[in-house]
Amino acid sequence: MSRYYDVVLCGTGIFFDNYAETPIIGFLTARRVEATDEAEAVKLAQHHVLVHWNHHYNAQHKLGVPTLKVTKVTPVRKWLNRTLNEDYFFFDSEAVKTEHLALIHHSARPWYRLR
């Protein structure tokens, strides 16, 4: 039986010169996928991200193919939760990465809870 999972991925190994002192070293992104188990959810989320990345970022800007690592996999238990944002959160340091992870985690709170 399939169910939905929220998968947060971290992409590294990209070339992104943002014309600042510290270059972009990676990104975080989240996807909600339907799968039979966590392993399949991770594979589907990675596939969706790589396809989207290659069509939008790599085709236009030649940023390279990222190495994707799983940051968090959560089964969706309550449908009143917001879907995770599917944007890319770019970071240039571990501190910024931590801030983005908190933002992604915070965006998945139920819609009826105050922020």
PyMOL CGO cylinders between C-alpha atoms (Angstrom):
from pymol import cmd
from pymol.cgo import CYLINDER

trace = [
    CYLINDER, 0.00, 0.00, 0.00, 1.44, 3.36, -0.94, 0.3, 1, 1, 1, 1, 1, 1,
    CYLINDER, 1.44, 3.36, -0.94, 1.51, 6.46, 1.22, 0.3, 1, 1, 1, 1, 1, 1,
    CYLINDER, 1.51, 6.46, 1.22, 2.94, 9.95, 1.01, 0.3, 1, 1, 1, 1, 1, 1,
    CYLINDER, 2.94, 9.95, 1.01, 6.35, 11.00, 2.29, 0.3, 1, 1, 1, 1, 1, 1,
    CYLINDER, 6.35, 11.00, 2.29, 8.02, 14.38, 2.71, 0.3, 1, 1, 1, 1, 1, 1,
    CYLINDER, 8.02, 14.38, 2.71, 11.65, 14.11, 1.61, 0.3, 1, 1, 1, 1, 1, 1,
    CYLINDER, 11.65, 14.11, 1.61, 14.22, 16.86, 2.26, 0.3, 1, 1, 1, 1, 1, 1,
    CYLINDER, 14.22, 16.86, 2.26, 17.34, 16.64, 0.09, 0.3, 1, 1, 1, 1, 1, 1,
    CYLINDER, 17.34, 16.64, 0.09, 20.68, 18.43, 0.18, 0.3, 1, 1, 1, 1, 1, 1,
    CYLINDER, 20.68, 18.43, 0.18, 22.49, 19.00, -3.11, 0.3, 1, 1, 1, 1, 1, 1,
    CYLINDER, 22.49, 19.00, -3.11, 26.22, 19.68, -3.27, 0.3, 1, 1, 1, 1, 1, 1,
    CYLINDER, 26.22, 19.68, -3.27, 28.95, 19.73, -5.89, 0.3, 1, 1, 1, 1, 1, 1,
    CYLINDER, 28.95, 19.73, -5.89, 27.46, 22.47, -8.05, 0.3, 1, 1, 1, 1, 1, 1,
    CYLINDER, 27.46, 22.47, -8.05, 29.24, 25.41, -9.65, 0.3, 1, 1, 1, 1, 1, 1,
    CYLINDER, 29.24, 25.41, -9.65, 27.39, 28.59, -8.80, 0.3, 1, 1, 1, 1, 1, 1,
    CYLINDER, 27.39, 28.59, -8.80, 29.33, 31.84, -8.75, 0.3, 1, 1, 1, 1, 1, 1,
    CYLINDER, 29.33, 31.84, -8.75, 27.19, 34.42, -7.00, 0.3, 1, 1, 1, 1, 1, 1,
    CYLINDER, 27.19, 34.42, -7.00, 29.84, 37.16, -7.40, 0.3, 1, 1, 1, 1, 1, 1,
    CYLINDER, 29.84, 37.16, -7.40, 30.40, 37.41, -3.65, 0.3, 1, 1, 1, 1, 1, 1,
    CYLINDER, 30.40, 37.41, -3.65, 33.24, 36.48, -1.32, 0.3, 1, 1, 1, 1, 1, 1,
    CYLINDER, 33.24, 36.48, -1.32, 31.74, 33.11, -0.53, 0.3, 1, 1, 1, 1, 1, 1,
    CYLINDER, 31.74, 33.11, -0.53, 30.42, 31.01, -3.42, 0.3, 1, 1, 1, 1, 1, 1,
    CYLINDER, 30.42, 31.01, -3.42, 27.26, 28.92, -3.19, 0.3, 1, 1, 1, 1, 1, 1,
    CYLINDER, 27.26, 28.92, -3.19, 28.21, 25.43, -2.06, 0.3, 1, 1, 1, 1, 1, 1,
    CYLINDER, 28.21, 25.43, -2.06, 24.84, 23.69, -2.18, 0.3, 1, 1, 1, 1, 1, 1,
    CYLINDER, 24.84, 23.69, -2.18, 21.09, 23.78, -1.82, 0.3, 1, 1, 1, 1, 1, 1,
    CYLINDER, 21.09, 23.78, -1.82, 18.23, 22.26, 0.12, 0.3, 1, 1, 1, 1, 1, 1,
    CYLINDER, 18.23, 22.26, 0.12, 14.91, 21.27, -1.38, 0.3, 1, 1, 1, 1, 1, 1,
    CYLINDER, 14.91, 21.27, -1.38, 11.85, 19.30, -0.31, 0.3, 1, 1, 1, 1, 1, 1,
    CYLINDER, 11.85, 19.30, -0.31, 9.44, 17.08, -2.20, 0.3, 1, 1, 1, 1, 1, 1,
    CYLINDER, 9.44, 17.08, -2.20, 6.23, 15.25, -1.29, 0.3, 1, 1, 1, 1, 1, 1,
    CYLINDER, 6.23, 15.25, -1.29, 6.05, 11.92, -3.10, 0.3, 1, 1, 1, 1, 1, 1,
    CYLINDER, 6.05, 11.92, -3.10, 3.79, 8.87, -3.10, 0.3, 1, 1, 1, 1, 1, 1,
    CYLINDER, 3.79, 8.87, -3.10, 5.68, 5.62, -2.52, 0.3, 1, 1, 1, 1, 1, 1,
    CYLINDER, 5.68, 5.62, -2.52, 5.39, 2.20, -0.93, 0.3, 1, 1, 1, 1, 1, 1,
    CYLINDER, 5.39, 2.20, -0.93, 8.28, 2.76, 1.50, 0.3, 1, 1, 1, 1, 1, 1,
    CYLINDER, 8.28, 2.76, 1.50, 10.95, 5.28, 2.50, 0.3, 1, 1, 1, 1, 1, 1,
    CYLINDER, 10.95, 5.28, 2.50, 13.58, 3.90, 0.11, 0.3, 1, 1, 1, 1, 1, 1,
    CYLINDER, 13.58, 3.90, 0.11, 11.28, 4.30, -2.87, 0.3, 1, 1, 1, 1, 1, 1,
    CYLINDER, 11.28, 4.30, -2.87, 10.28, 7.78, -1.66, 0.3, 1, 1, 1, 1, 1, 1,
    CYLINDER, 10.28, 7.78, -1.66, 13.94, 8.84, -1.59, 0.3, 1, 1, 1, 1, 1, 1,
    CYLINDER, 13.94, 8.84, -1.59, 14.55, 7.49, -5.11, 0.3, 1, 1, 1, 1, 1, 1,
    CYLINDER, 14.55, 7.49, -5.11, 11.46, 9.25, -6.48, 0.3, 1, 1, 1, 1, 1, 1,
    CYLINDER, 11.46, 9.25, -6.48, 12.32, 12.54, -4.79, 0.3, 1, 1, 1, 1, 1, 1,
    CYLINDER, 12.32, 12.54, -4.79, 15.90, 12.40, -6.09, 0.3, 1, 1, 1, 1, 1, 1,
    CYLINDER, 15.90, 12.40, -6.09, 14.62, 11.63, -9.59, 0.3, 1, 1, 1, 1, 1, 1,
    CYLINDER, 14.62, 11.63, -9.59, 12.15, 14.56, -9.50, 0.3, 1, 1, 1, 1, 1, 1,
    CYLINDER, 12.15, 14.56, -9.50, 14.84, 16.97, -8.29, 0.3, 1, 1, 1, 1, 1, 1,
    CYLINDER, 14.84, 16.97, -8.29, 17.42, 15.86, -10.86, 0.3, 1, 1, 1, 1, 1, 1,
    CYLINDER, 17.42, 15.86, -10.86, 14.93, 16.11, -13.74, 0.3, 1, 1, 1, 1, 1, 1,
    CYLINDER, 14.93, 16.11, -13.74, 13.79, 19.56, -12.62, 0.3, 1, 1, 1, 1, 1, 1,
    CYLINDER, 13.79, 19.56, -12.62, 17.37, 20.69, -12.00, 0.3, 1, 1, 1, 1, 1, 1,
    CYLINDER, 17.37, 20.69, -12.00, 18.58, 19.56, -15.43, 0.3, 1, 1, 1, 1, 1, 1,
    CYLINDER, 18.58, 19.56, -15.43, 15.67, 21.18, -17.26, 0.3, 1, 1, 1, 1, 1, 1,
    CYLINDER, 15.67, 21.18, -17.26, 15.76, 24.50, -15.44, 0.3, 1, 1, 1, 1, 1, 1,
    CYLINDER, 15.76, 24.50, -15.44, 19.09, 25.23, -13.79, 0.3, 1, 1, 1, 1, 1, 1,
    CYLINDER, 19.09, 25.23, -13.79, 21.61, 23.10, -15.64, 0.3, 1, 1, 1, 1, 1, 1,
    CYLINDER, 21.61, 23.10, -15.64, 20.22, 23.73, -19.13, 0.3, 1, 1, 1, 1, 1, 1,
    CYLINDER, 20.22, 23.73, -19.13, 20.23, 27.52, -18.76, 0.3, 1, 1, 1, 1, 1, 1,
    CYLINDER, 20.23, 27.52, -18.76, 23.06, 28.25, -16.36, 0.3, 1, 1, 1, 1, 1, 1,
    CYLINDER, 23.06, 28.25, -16.36, 25.37, 25.21, -16.61, 0.3, 1, 1, 1, 1, 1, 1,
    CYLINDER, 25.37, 25.21, -16.61, 25.58, 24.72, -12.84, 0.3, 1, 1, 1, 1, 1, 1,
    CYLINDER, 25.58, 24.72, -12.84, 26.53, 21.03, -13.01, 0.3, 1, 1, 1, 1, 1, 1,
    CYLINDER, 26.53, 21.03, -13.01, 24.76, 17.94, -11.73, 0.3, 1, 1, 1, 1, 1, 1,
    CYLINDER, 24.76, 17.94, -11.73, 24.41, 17.96, -7.93, 0.3, 1, 1, 1, 1, 1, 1,
    CYLINDER, 24.41, 17.96, -7.93, 25.17, 15.11, -5.58, 0.3, 1, 1, 1, 1, 1, 1,
    CYLINDER, 25.17, 15.11, -5.58, 21.97, 14.56, -3.59, 0.3, 1, 1, 1, 1, 1, 1,
    CYLINDER, 21.97, 14.56, -3.59, 21.93, 13.37, 0.01, 0.3, 1, 1, 1, 1, 1, 1,
    CYLINDER, 21.93, 13.37, 0.01, 18.88, 12.71, 2.13, 0.3, 1, 1, 1, 1, 1, 1,
    CYLINDER, 18.88, 12.71, 2.13, 18.45, 15.10, 5.03, 0.3, 1, 1, 1, 1, 1, 1,
    CYLINDER, 18.45, 15.10, 5.03, 15.07, 13.94, 6.32, 0.3, 1, 1, 1, 1, 1, 1,
    CYLINDER, 15.07, 13.94, 6.32, 12.25, 11.56, 5.34, 0.3, 1, 1, 1, 1, 1, 1,
    CYLINDER, 12.25, 11.56, 5.34, 8.91, 11.90, 7.09, 0.3, 1, 1, 1, 1, 1, 1,
    CYLINDER, 8.91, 11.90, 7.09, 5.73, 9.95, 6.41, 0.3, 1, 1, 1, 1, 1, 1,
    CYLINDER, 5.73, 9.95, 6.41, 2.73, 12.25, 5.97, 0.3, 1, 1, 1, 1, 1, 1,
    CYLINDER, 2.73, 12.25, 5.97, 0.30, 11.42, 8.75, 0.3, 1, 1, 1, 1, 1, 1,
    CYLINDER, 0.30, 11.42, 8.75, -1.89, 14.50, 8.86, 0.3, 1, 1, 1, 1, 1, 1,
    CYLINDER, -1.89, 14.50, 8.86, -3.37, 15.97, 5.70, 0.3, 1, 1, 1, 1, 1, 1,
    CYLINDER, -3.37, 15.97, 5.70, -3.93, 19.33, 7.36, 0.3, 1, 1, 1, 1, 1, 1,
    CYLINDER, -3.93, 19.33, 7.36, -0.18, 19.96, 7.15, 0.3, 1, 1, 1, 1, 1, 1,
    CYLINDER, -0.18, 19.96, 7.15, 1.10, 22.26, 4.49, 0.3, 1, 1, 1, 1, 1, 1,
    CYLINDER, 1.10, 22.26, 4.49, 2.96, 20.67, 1.63, 0.3, 1, 1, 1, 1, 1, 1,
    CYLINDER, 2.96, 20.67, 1.63, 6.64, 21.36, 1.79, 0.3, 1, 1, 1, 1, 1, 1,
    CYLINDER, 6.64, 21.36, 1.79, 7.89, 24.17, -0.36, 0.3, 1, 1, 1, 1, 1, 1,
    CYLINDER, 7.89, 24.17, -0.36, 9.46, 22.89, -3.57, 0.3, 1, 1, 1, 1, 1, 1,
    CYLINDER, 9.46, 22.89, -3.57, 11.85, 25.81, -3.96, 0.3, 1, 1, 1, 1, 1, 1,
    CYLINDER, 11.85, 25.81, -3.96, 15.60, 25.55, -3.82, 0.3, 1, 1, 1, 1, 1, 1,
    CYLINDER, 15.60, 25.55, -3.82, 17.25, 27.12, -0.79, 0.3, 1, 1, 1, 1, 1, 1,
    CYLINDER, 17.25, 27.12, -0.79, 20.85, 27.90, -1.72, 0.3, 1, 1, 1, 1, 1, 1,
    CYLINDER, 20.85, 27.90, -1.72, 23.51, 28.19, 0.98, 0.3, 1, 1, 1, 1, 1, 1,
    CYLINDER, 23.51, 28.19, 0.98, 27.13, 29.30, 1.20, 0.3, 1, 1, 1, 1, 1, 1,
    CYLINDER, 27.13, 29.30, 1.20, 27.89, 28.10, 4.74, 0.3, 1, 1, 1, 1, 1, 1,
    CYLINDER, 27.89, 28.10, 4.74, 26.71, 25.56, 7.29, 0.3, 1, 1, 1, 1, 1, 1,
    CYLINDER, 26.71, 25.56, 7.29, 25.07, 28.36, 9.32, 0.3, 1, 1, 1, 1, 1, 1,
    CYLINDER, 25.07, 28.36, 9.32, 22.89, 29.38, 6.36, 0.3, 1, 1, 1, 1, 1, 1,
    CYLINDER, 22.89, 29.38, 6.36, 22.13, 25.71, 5.68, 0.3, 1, 1, 1, 1, 1, 1,
    CYLINDER, 22.13, 25.71, 5.68, 20.89, 25.32, 9.26, 0.3, 1, 1, 1, 1, 1, 1,
    CYLINDER, 20.89, 25.32, 9.26, 18.67, 28.40, 8.88, 0.3, 1, 1, 1, 1, 1, 1,
    CYLINDER, 18.67, 28.40, 8.88, 17.17, 26.98, 5.70, 0.3, 1, 1, 1, 1, 1, 1,
    CYLINDER, 17.17, 26.98, 5.70, 16.53, 23.60, 7.35, 0.3, 1, 1, 1, 1, 1, 1,
    CYLINDER, 16.53, 23.60, 7.35, 14.64, 25.37, 10.14, 0.3, 1, 1, 1, 1, 1, 1,
    CYLINDER, 14.64, 25.37, 10.14, 12.60, 27.27, 7.55, 0.3, 1, 1, 1, 1, 1, 1,
    CYLINDER, 12.60, 27.27, 7.55, 11.72, 24.08, 5.65, 0.3, 1, 1, 1, 1, 1, 1,
    CYLINDER, 11.72, 24.08, 5.65, 10.79, 22.35, 8.90, 0.3, 1, 1, 1, 1, 1, 1,
    CYLINDER, 10.79, 22.35, 8.90, 8.70, 25.35, 9.98, 0.3, 1, 1, 1, 1, 1, 1,
    CYLINDER, 8.70, 25.35, 9.98, 6.84, 25.50, 6.64, 0.3, 1, 1, 1, 1, 1, 1,
    CYLINDER, 6.84, 25.50, 6.64, 5.58, 21.94, 7.15, 0.3, 1, 1, 1, 1, 1, 1,
    CYLINDER, 5.58, 21.94, 7.15, 3.60, 22.88, 10.25, 0.3, 1, 1, 1, 1, 1, 1,
    CYLINDER, 3.60, 22.88, 10.25, -0.16, 22.43, 10.17, 0.3, 1, 1, 1, 1, 1, 1,
    CYLINDER, -0.16, 22.43, 10.17, -1.97, 25.30, 8.45, 0.3, 1, 1, 1, 1, 1, 1,
    CYLINDER, -1.97, 25.30, 8.45, -4.09, 25.99, 11.54, 0.3, 1, 1, 1, 1, 1, 1,
    CYLINDER, -4.09, 25.99, 11.54, -1.14, 26.56, 13.91, 0.3, 1, 1, 1, 1, 1, 1,
    CYLINDER, -1.14, 26.56, 13.91, 0.14, 30.06, 14.42, 0.3, 1, 1, 1, 1, 1, 1,
    CYLINDER, 0.14, 30.06, 14.42, 3.73, 30.69, 13.47, 0.3, 1, 1, 1, 1, 1, 1,
]
cmd.load_cgo(trace, "trace")
